[in-house]
Amino acid sequence: MSAPTIVFDADPFCFGPISTTLNIVEDLRLRGNLPDRTRFVLLGTLTSSQLGRRSGLFDSIYECNTTDPKDLDARATLLTNAALFVSNTNPASISAAARLGIQSVYVDTLFWMWNDLPADLALADKVFIQHFHGIEENIERLRAVVSDPQVVAPILSPTLPDPTDDTDGLLITLGGIDTVYADTGRFWFEFLKDLLALPSVQSEAFVTIAGGGHTIGRLAQALAGSHPNLEIGCFNKQDFLRRLRDARKVLANPGLTTFYECQALNKDVFFLPPQNYSQQLQLQTYLHDYYSPEQGFPWNVHHGYPPIPRYLPEQEGIALIAACAERFLSLSTERARAMAMIETFLGKSPSGAPSAGDSSLQRRDTSIVSHIEAVLAEFIPRSAPLNSSEVA
């Protein structure tokens, strides 16, 4: 019997989909319950493929913009020979899987904020939704396209380190910088140039800037020498988590995975300006329910930014966030306000993370990996050969 293959798709819009996909694959490998020689394959581009390669968790990685149906169709033979297709926060790829007759699992880390969905999730054999505020409301609102989802706790690394009191230095984590939806490179160059000039940042023993995508390399070149002990790069998952654990203070993108990791490691964190629609909505929730308003910089109507309500069409949300970022860069008063808030944050004694208050955000959930193991236990391989044109 030939070895089964699991194909993973992590939507290339930010850090969350690939980060949680890596957590799932890491857990599957550690548990060791899959058939011998099971192959793990990733379809991805930009941050997704870069972090996938750094992880060392995949047997093959195929460059593929999984938001583009033509790119997915070009991998049709690979997909139809797979035992299972796992899509993370990319509803459109579920339609492609259904068209090809592939058994599929859909994992959604952002379901709480969707305005609508470009695909009928009933096409997936199983749907898992990561818990966050508003999940129940949105499941009811979108019941027509998601009939029987299973809500799971945060999808964290099974080897997340324990918190430590022995901390030093500053970690700045930007998440997935390169996406197929927007170019955030100029924003981060300007923002980091201001940030690294702050006296409080200069006085840190060392500064680490972490991010995914090719832009992080360009930032490393452009900002070299900005601090006596500065390291900028894309780090593998375990290296990043170690750096996060050991940092005295954290300046973080408002992504959901970063939020959960900071909670789990009891980090004192300031959330940086949002670079996509979901980050803006998440940051509003963080600062309302978990952290003080001084621990983040959302795009706020009180400072002249446009209202950004929930349930906007995706492209409208993307355009609003891009306009906010441009406004910020053009106004020296806003840039100075952000730097002043960060100076104040860095000068305070670390307070640690607040209690999440909801036990479902704290427990580790093995539902996804257990389901994948059950599917693979019943796999009967197809006989069709792999197309020789489908190379990594």
VEXLO-735455 format. One record per residue (C-alpha): y negated, z, x negated. Coordinates in steps of 0.001 Angstrom, whole numbers, plus 500000, padded with zeros to 6 digits. Layout:
// VEXLO-735455
YZX ...
// end
This chain:
// VEXLO-735455
500000500000500000 496577499061498627 493992501787498101 491484502223500943 487764501643500458 484892503510502108 481607501581502140 478408503633502377 474950502443503415 471961504725502731 468766503340504274 466419502561501344 463262504053502841 463127507341500945 465117510115499244 466843511638502298 469506509035503227 470800508508499686 470564512213498838 472623513275501850 475054510397501262 475606511671497719 476271515133499143 478925513706501488 480638511700498726 480527514650496323 482161516852498963 484885514275499674 485717513980495981 485774517746495439 488020518415498448 490585515866497248 492046515215500706 491742511407500733 494562508988499873 495137508397496161 492787505874494552 490404505771497530 487401503703496426 483821504713497147 481412501774497403 477643501877497973 475494499110499436 471895499824498479 468648498849496807 465658500517495124 465894504324495271 469302504210496977 471031502107494320 469204503842491456 470203507360492513 473678506116493384 474140504884489816 472765508106488336 475245510140490383 478414508623488925 480078509183492314 480716505549493294 483375503177492021 481128500183492754 477507499696493781 476417496410495339 472739495488495395 471974494972499089 468958495520501306 470913496930504228 467883496685506522 468214492879506279 471039491382508418 471320488417506029 472016490724503085 474677492534505106 476254489253506211 476540488250502537 478829491281502075 480982490487505121 484289490191503253 483749493472501437 482974495156504745 485875493720506714 488319494891504035 486986498449504145 488830501303505809 485537502767507003 481816501998506992 479431504989506832 475788504254507665 473147506872506904 469930506678508981 470083502885509308 470909502104512958 470689498347512376 473714498285510069 475885499740512836 475342496516514784 476580494538511771 479661496754511479 480445496288515170 480066492517514844 482625492524512032 485026494828513856 484842497618511267 485479501253512087 482173503034511498 480514506426511247 476787506793511765 474917509725510187 471272510248511161 469009512661509284 465895511767511309 467127511460514884 464721514162516066 461725511827515544 462912508372516674 460767506570519230 463647504236520052 466609502754518223 467153499124517227 470877499451517905 473217500930520467 474784503869518642 477688503715521073 478842500843518820 479702503434516159 483065505166516406 481425508508515620 477787509673515476 476605512719513514 473021513936513845 471491516358511363 469814519288513076 466036519689513141 463352520689515636 463337518374518655 466960517227518386 467973518313521888 464906516716523481 465448513404521727 469165513269522470 468317513512526159 465484510997525852 467726508447524093 470936509236525975 471341505569526945 472005504570523316 473688507729522007 476285508981524444 478282511602522545 476685512650519235 477737515670517204 474861517752515818 475565519128512342 473834521597510044 471829520382507015 473825518091504752 473476519939501451 475301519580498148 478607521479498038 477672522537494493 474141523724495269 473402526385492631 472629529976493522 468951531028493474 467657532697490315 464761534990489425 464632533572485894 462128530776486522 459463528982484519 457463525773484596 456359523448487373 458506520882489182 456772518028490997 459285516138493117 458136512880494707 461406511896496385 462218508208496703 459045506431495593 460186502817495990 461071501726499523 461425498456501399 458660499554503785 455655500510501621 454322500599498058 453297504142497116 453011503611493352 449201503396493201 448804506499495346 451026508581493103 449390507348489906 445929508356491156 447168511641492629 449127512672489535 446256511742487231 444044514233489112 446828516803489312 447788516806485633 444141517398484681 444004520715486574 443632523779484313 446438525570486150 448808522643485555 447780522356481905 448593526048481456 452187525648482715 454808526003479974 456269522652480975 455943520156483820 458692517969485264 457969515061487613 461060513771489427 461342510681491588 463531507756492531 462834504052492194 461575501841489377 458008503148489820 458943506467488206 459418504639484891 455985503046485143 454453506435485972 456149507922482909 454505505300480707 451078505547482352 450944509356482305 452495509975478887 450538512599476959 448877514041480072 450472517445479382 451756519023476144 455277519331477575 455731516715480301 458962515035481407 458966512287484032 462121510601485266 464855509937487776 467467512667487364 471003512814488665 471617515122491602 472988518115489708 470325517913487007 467620517775489683 469025520775491562 469159522768488330 465513521929487623 464585522843491191 466375526187490907 464720527023487576 461126526047488446 458510528782488838 456646526709491426 457413523450493237 455091520692494446 457268518613496745 457265515570498948 457690516685502582 461114515088502953 463699516929505016 466318517172502260 463783518679499855 462721521166502531 466312522332503051 466988522565499311 463830524625498761 464902526910501604 468398527339500177 467082528076496666 464286530371497885 461553528280496246 457817528801496471 456659525316497446 453516523337498246 454112520116500179 452307517019498919 450593514405501132 453092512496503319 454004508968502293 455879507953505431 455819508682509151 458737511112509191 457232513169506352 454000513620508314 455827514892511410 458101517103509321 455199518620507400 453439519529510633 456586521420511660 457020523129508273 453454524458508304 453654525542511942 457069527241511915 457958528133508313 455052528174505874 451364529066505891 448921526169506464 447776526585502848 451158525377501561 450818521713502416 448446518765502743 449168516845505975 446958514059507268 444856516208509591 442455515022512308 440141517925511410 439488516201508091 438850512751509513 442354511274509584 443613509508512721 445938511322515147 449608510698514320 451680511639517381 455451511743517729 457520508840519053 455397506014517681 457052502650517011 458144502636513379 455747499950512154 452794501661513829 453667504953512146 454025503238508758 450618501563509143 448899504833510078 450302506657507054 449252503819504743 445715503976506176 445595507748505618 446688507359501999 444020504715501384 441354506928502956 442403509827500740 442140507749497565 438698506453498543 437166509895499196 436435512108496205 435925515046498586 439480514759499912 440965514396496451 439029517478495365 440175519417498451 443827518691497685 443432519728494047 441656522954495048 444500523862497418 447058523244494685 445050525287492150 445025528199494588 448759527859495243 449650527750491551 447522530815490852 449335533030493358 452431535045492561 455590533263493806 456423534342497338 459753532559497803 460796530612500865 460328532085504343 463344532771506514 464370529681508440 464951531800511529 467657529465512846 471178530168511575 472199526544512168 469858525574509316 471642527913506903 475393527333507346 477253524542505571 478974522098507889 482107520145506939 482370518123510166 481423514797508571 483809514983505613 486626516288507821 486189513321510180 486204510831507294 489382512423505922 491057512110509331 490117508418509614 491430507620506133 494706509443506832 495485506824509505 494251503762507608 496413500629507604 495101498141504999 494142494579505871 495616491776503815 492508489594503424 491504489135499745 488066490078498467 485753487098498153 485187486416494440 481459485848495108 481037489458496189 480378491130492867 478415494276492177 
// end
